[in-house]
Amino acid sequence: MELPYLKYVTQAGGKINQNLLNEFIEISKKKKIKFYVMYGQTEASPRMSILKWKFIERKIGSIGKPLPGGKFFIYDNKNKLIKKKNSIGELVYTGKNIMLGYAENIKDLQKGNLANKKLFTGDLAKKDKDGFYYITGRKSRYIKILGSRLSLDEIEQQVKTMGFECVCMSKEDSLQVFITNSNKKKFLENYFSKNFSINKTNLSINIVSKIPKNHDGKILYSKLKNIVIKGHA
């Protein structure tokens, strides 16, 4: 498209696929458009950070730094502050743009500021030596198999770099994998065994007709089991 008056584009609402991000960067450079990656949640009205265009390639995959007036912190699973660089913990945000809290009924509206200007995002993140933040997964998206703790989001991202999409879920101490390409089933069995020490008894690879997503492109995990192709469960 020829859009001579378009000066910049912003992206938020979920981590963008690496290949798609590279494509946007190349198009933006060619058309002299500035492309900004942003991060936020509805509870923070709704932006918290921005990766400026000048850092887009040097800090690719980063959500950047907090917007003016806000701050990020990384906490461990005991709610203790992590100061060491590149250590993973829950991303916590403070700022005036945080909601007051959740209301379940009309009486809750009288309680005032319950959040105390602090938002526990539920996202796992790390901070590099230059102060740029990177989302590594969701706090709830972990599985423990035979003593090893694995990030389902990181596994999905690694498989995507090989050229096809996969979705991972946990069921007790087993890893459930959903793919659309039945030819990749044997390949993934060997891949998970070699790279994550997951044997067949702790692995279920399912073939689905499509990966269900909402209008924003986010995966609808709850609907996956309903579209498994029979004979491949």
C-alpha positions in Angstrom: 0.0 0.0 0.0 1.1 3.5 -0.7 0.4 5.6 2.4 2.5 8.8 2.1 1.0 10.4 5.2 1.5 7.4 7.5 4.3 8.4 9.9 4.3 5.6 12.5 2.6 2.3 13.5 2.2 0.9 17.0 1.7 -2.8 17.9 0.4 -4.2 21.2 -2.1 -6.7 22.5 0.2 -9.7 22.6 3.7 -10.8 21.6 4.2 -10.5 17.9 5.6 -13.4 15.9 9.4 -13.0 15.3 9.1 -13.5 11.5 6.1 -11.1 11.3 8.1 -8.5 13.3 11.0 -8.8 11.0 8.7 -8.3 8.0 7.2 -5.1 9.6 10.7 -3.8 10.3 11.8 -4.2 6.7 8.6 -2.6 5.3 8.9 0.2 7.8 12.5 0.9 6.8 11.7 0.8 3.1 8.7 3.2 3.5 10.4 5.4 6.2 7.7 4.6 8.8 8.6 4.3 12.5 7.3 1.0 14.0 6.8 1.0 17.8 6.3 -2.2 19.9 4.3 -1.5 23.0 3.2 -3.5 26.1 0.3 -3.1 28.4 -2.7 -4.5 30.1 -6.3 -3.2 30.5 -5.7 -2.8 34.2 -3.1 -0.1 33.4 -5.2 2.0 31.2 -3.8 0.2 29.0 -0.1 0.9 28.2 3.0 0.4 30.3 6.0 0.4 28.1 7.3 1.2 24.6 10.3 0.0 22.5 11.4 3.1 20.5 12.0 2.7 16.8 15.7 3.4 17.1 16.1 0.3 19.3 13.8 -2.0 17.3 16.6 -4.1 15.7 19.2 -3.9 18.5 16.7 -5.0 21.1 14.4 -7.1 19.0 11.8 -9.0 21.0 11.9 -6.5 23.8 8.9 -4.6 25.2 11.2 -1.7 25.8 11.2 0.5 28.9 8.3 1.9 31.0 6.4 4.9 29.8 7.1 8.2 31.8 5.5 8.0 35.2 5.7 4.2 35.4 8.2 1.7 36.7 8.8 -2.0 36.3 10.1 -4.4 38.9 10.7 -8.2 38.8 9.7 -10.3 41.7 10.5 -13.9 42.5 7.8 -16.5 43.6 8.1 -15.3 47.2 7.3 -11.7 46.1 11.0 -10.7 46.7 12.6 -8.1 44.4 15.0 -9.6 41.9 17.9 -7.2 41.1 20.2 -9.5 39.1 20.1 -8.8 35.4 18.5 -11.3 33.0 16.9 -13.2 35.9 13.3 -14.3 35.2 10.4 -13.4 37.6 7.0 -11.9 37.6 6.8 -8.4 36.0 5.3 -5.9 38.4 4.3 -2.4 37.3 3.7 0.8 39.4 2.2 4.0 38.2 -0.8 6.4 38.5 -2.5 4.7 35.5 -3.3 1.5 37.4 -6.9 0.7 38.2 -8.3 0.9 41.7 -9.2 -2.8 41.8 -11.8 -5.3 40.8 -15.5 -4.8 41.7 -17.7 -7.9 41.9 -20.8 -5.9 43.1 -21.9 -2.3 43.6 -20.7 -2.2 47.2 -17.1 -2.9 46.1 -17.1 0.6 44.4 -17.0 2.2 47.8 -13.7 0.5 48.8 -11.4 3.0 47.2 -7.9 2.1 45.9 -7.4 -1.6 46.5 -4.5 -2.0 44.0 -2.4 0.7 45.7 -0.9 1.6 42.3 0.8 -1.7 41.9 -0.1 -4.3 39.2 1.1 -7.9 39.3 0.9 -8.6 35.6 1.1 -12.4 35.7 3.7 -12.2 32.9 7.2 -13.5 33.4 10.0 -11.2 32.3 13.7 -10.4 32.5 15.7 -7.1 32.3 18.9 -6.9 30.4 22.0 -4.9 31.3 20.7 -1.8 29.4 17.4 -1.7 31.3 15.3 -3.2 28.5 12.6 -5.7 29.4 11.6 -9.0 27.7 8.5 -11.1 28.3 9.4 -14.7 28.6 6.0 -16.3 29.3 3.0 -16.4 31.6 3.3 -17.3 35.2 0.6 -19.9 34.9 2.1 -21.4 31.7 4.6 -23.7 33.3 4.7 -27.5 33.6 6.9 -29.7 35.8 7.8 -33.1 34.3 10.1 -35.5 36.1 11.5 -32.7 38.2 12.2 -30.3 35.3 10.2 -27.0 35.1 9.4 -26.0 31.5 7.8 -22.9 30.0 5.0 -23.8 27.6 5.4 -20.4 25.9 9.1 -20.9 25.3 8.5 -24.3 23.8 5.9 -22.9 21.5 8.2 -20.1 20.3 11.1 -22.6 19.7 8.9 -24.8 17.5 7.6 -21.7 15.6 11.2 -20.9 14.6 11.3 -24.3 12.8 8.5 -23.1 10.4 5.3 -24.4 11.8 2.9 -23.6 14.6 2.3 -25.6 17.7 0.3 -25.0 20.9 1.3 -26.5 24.2 -0.9 -27.2 27.3 -0.3 -29.2 30.5 -2.4 -32.0 31.9 -1.1 -33.2 35.3 2.5 -34.2 34.6 2.1 -34.6 30.8 2.7 -32.2 28.0 -0.1 -31.9 25.4 0.9 -30.6 22.0 -1.5 -29.5 19.2 -0.3 -29.1 15.6 -2.1 -28.9 12.2 0.6 -30.8 10.3 0.3 -34.5 10.9 3.7 -35.1 9.1 5.5 -33.4 12.0 4.3 -35.7 14.7 7.2 -38.1 14.6 9.7 -35.2 14.3 8.2 -33.5 17.4 8.4 -36.7 19.4 12.1 -37.0 18.7 12.6 -33.2 19.3 10.9 -33.2 22.7 12.8 -36.3 23.7 16.2 -34.9 22.6 15.8 -31.3 23.8 13.6 -31.6 26.8 14.0 -35.2 27.9 10.3 -35.8 27.6 9.4 -39.4 26.8 6.3 -40.7 25.0 4.5 -41.5 28.3 4.6 -37.9 29.3 3.8 -36.5 25.8 0.6 -36.3 23.8 0.7 -34.9 20.2 -2.7 -34.1 18.8 -3.6 -33.1 15.2 -6.2 -30.3 14.9 -7.8 -28.9 11.8 -6.8 -25.4 12.8 -5.5 -23.4 15.7 -8.5 -21.5 17.2 -7.9 -17.8 17.8 -9.9 -14.7 18.7 -10.1 -11.5 16.6 -6.9 -10.3 18.2 -5.0 -13.4 17.2 -4.7 -14.8 20.7 -5.0 -18.6 21.0 -8.2 -20.0 22.4 -6.7 -22.8 24.5 -10.1 -24.0 25.9 -11.4 -24.8 22.4 -8.4 -26.9 21.2 -9.7 -30.3 22.5 -13.0 -29.9 20.6 -11.3 -29.8 17.2 -8.8 -32.7 17.5 -9.0 -34.9 14.4 -10.1 -38.4 15.3 -7.5 -41.1 15.2 -4.7 -38.6 16.2 -5.5 -38.0 19.8 
